[in-house]
Amino acid sequence: MRLNYLSYAIGLVMLYAGLVLLIPVSVALYYNDYFSVISFLSAGILSSILGFGIRKLTPNPVENLNDIKKSEALFIVAISWVVFCLIAAVPFLWYGFSPINAMFEATSGFTTTGATILTHFDYPKAMFFWRSFTQWIGGMGIIVLFIAVLPQFAVAGRQMFFAEAPGPTEDKLSPRIRNTASALWVVYLGLTILAAVLLHFAGMPKFDAVCNAMSTLSAGGFSPNAQSITGYNSNLINWIIIAFMFFAGASFILQLRVITQKNPLLLFKSEEFRAYTYTILTLSAIIALILYFNNNYTSFDAITASLYQVISISTSTGSSSVDYQQWGFSAKIILFIAMFTGSCAGSAGGGIKMTRWLLVFKSMKAELFKILHPNAVTNIKIDNTIIQPEIVRQVVVFIFFYFFLFGISSILIAIIEQDAVIGLTGAITSLGDIGPGLGGTIGPMGNYDSLHFGTKLIYIINMLVGRLELIPFLVFLQKDFWTIKQN
């Protein structure tokens, strides 16, 4: 790796991170909250100074990143996310957060996890806006945003786009990756505005509508309401959130094709979208029946509550329309299964992704077929496209490491907290960027504040690794990766 390329890119990211912090400054000014102006302005100035300094002190500086290598792109993406979370944590320190809690909240925001350490909600509006705004930026991706708006990333963005974008295949709309990034942000922004308008018309206050719209389209789940969406006590709001959570978990590239070609049927021509839809409907139906027969829910309330929570967890949104901690054991087991399903590749959602599950099951089917027919030639296809064997191998490796990290995290957290439920559900909700887990402490109406320092640190690592889908961090374990050159 070339040090001058790395420092140039990271300095550029930090420089523009300072500009991003001007947005919550404007919100604070709107509400005459001058304390928050100082907190966000100080973080922005710090980030800009550090970014400018790194670029100026770089030996043999470069003017662009056009010939960046894949290893360098992976490193830049991973470090950019860590740096963004560190900068985003600074304003929280002004509100009395401890350093670990500030980093936890900031990381939970940018990775769209939605787990919170807040024990009360007596904070200025600018802080709640910042929580939701970090999720909104993280939902589509920090690097994808920079590719869309910064000319320095116009060519080099291809390597970084696929290092950051979730999913095992390179699905693009245009030969120019910048056009793809810009188009995705247009769709993302449009859906967010539409969600905010509908939520406000449904009775939600304007500020809350904006914050919840950003958190919903990013599959994040942060809300300015202490009781999440439950606090609004409106089935109309619940169903609006259900609809937009569902589309937050679907591929934005697929949605863009539907919009540009004006053909909604394109959605169901995608095997992944069909699997995503059928999985949600199946799990929701099972929970609805459980709630109807065991928890005395009406049929409508059972359907609403089950569909909301299954979509929320499957897409890794993590918001709540009810306190599902009060549900019976059977319903909780189905929710636990939903934590492993994931959303679609190229969406704002986290988790393993439906494409990977499709490839795993198709690979199993192909291997069983070859046992009976050893000489047969089998091809694994998705949407009538043959998937190359190396991609299948990458998916198998991904699944292995995903469950390996889940197992290690579960054991460590369970030992630290002396609680197996927190260990199991906390590990998967942080690695899958889901947010709330099961158990009173980290359940839908709980928070992570009382957890041990070591547990929070594991969650922070899991959230970052899960959002970038392991690979950028797994390459750090390669010895050759750390061969540093000056230029």
Phi, psi and omega in degrees: 000146182260120186298322182292327176291318181295312182293324177299312183293315182293320176299320179296317179299315181293324179298315181278341172297326176298323178291324178301325182289350176289339181293310175295336175298317179295324177295316179298320178296322179300323181263014180054038181258084187285337175296316179292327176303315181296317184296316182282324179294321179296319178294319179295318179294317179301313181296317182293319180296314180297318179297316179295319180295318179298319181292320182288328183272358181289125176289144180050059184299152179251160181260342178204177183242030189296331181250035180294144180270161182297319179298321178292322178297317178299316181296315181298317179298311181298312181293325179300319179294319178296315180297316179300318179294321178296315179295318181294337180284337185302312179301327180295331178298326179293336180267011175093010178287145170288160180305317181292322178291322178297316179293322179298311183295319180293317179294319177299327178289302185296328179275002181058034179284310178089004173285138185232153175256004183295127175260346174211167184240029179270066181231161178295157180299326182299325179291319178293324175297317181299319179301312182288325182292322176299321178294321182296319177293315181292333182299315178272331176119134180298311183292323178299323176297314181293324177299322183289328189245342185253125180295336180296337181259008188300318181263312182294344183300336182300312180297317183285329179302312183279345172285330183263321186296130182286138177129154185275351183236156180268095181256118184224162182258328188227149175301332177267114185295334178294323177297320178297313181299317180295317180297320179297319179292328177296314178298314181300313179295317180298316178295324179295315179297316179299317179297317180297317180297313181295320179295321178293317178295335179278358175114002179276137176305151186304311182299314179298322180298318179295312182296314181291328176295316179297318181290329181284311182292337177271359185056042182260304174102350177298142178220146175286353178269132183299334181256022182057213183289339176304325185293345181271345172051051182217121177291329178296315177297319178303316183287328174295316178296319178304312183298314184283330172297318180301315181284336174294331180271356177263157182299125178289331176294318177297318179295323178295322176297319179299317182291314183290325180265356178052047182221093181299337181293344177298333179302312187275000170278350178271121178300320181295316180297320178296316179297318178300313181293312182295323179296314179298314181295321181294310180296322179295319180297319179297313180293322179300318178296320178297315181294324182291317185271331186253337185244010176059033173282149168289163182299318180294314180295324179295317179294315181298310183294317182292316181295318180300309187288324178294315178295317180302317182280318181298322180273359182067023177290308173084004175280168187226136174259344176215165175274089184289356173295338179277355179285166179285173184299319183298315180295322180294325178297319179295321177296322178297320176297319181299333180296340182261354186283310180084173181257199180272153174296142180080014178256182175276347184285163180255206178086189185288330181087138182296327179300318180294318178297320177300315180295322179297312182291323177292325177294318177299316179298319180294319180294320178295322179295321181289337174296319179280330183229079187302329184269000183287146175258119183245138175243137177265124184236147168229125184055042178064017177250127180290128178270126182295144182304326181294327176292319177299317179297320178298321179295317179298317178296317179302310181301317180300309182292327178300310180286332175296312178295323176299315181296313180297315180298317180301314182295313182297315181294318179299321179292315181296315184269351184056042183209113183291326181294315177296322179297309183292307185283327178295321180295315183285326180287332176278317179292324178271003180056043184270317180112248182292148178247215177247155185104150185299322185292312184248020179287186186297334179252011180259194177205171186259008187297321186281355182288158181295152177307315181297322178295316179298321179296319177297318179298317180300314179298314180300318182297317179292314180297318181293320181294322180268009172058046166070313194303310180302333179271328179293328179292341176298337182280350180279131182298318182296336182298331187266017173279106186260133175243152179289326179200000000 
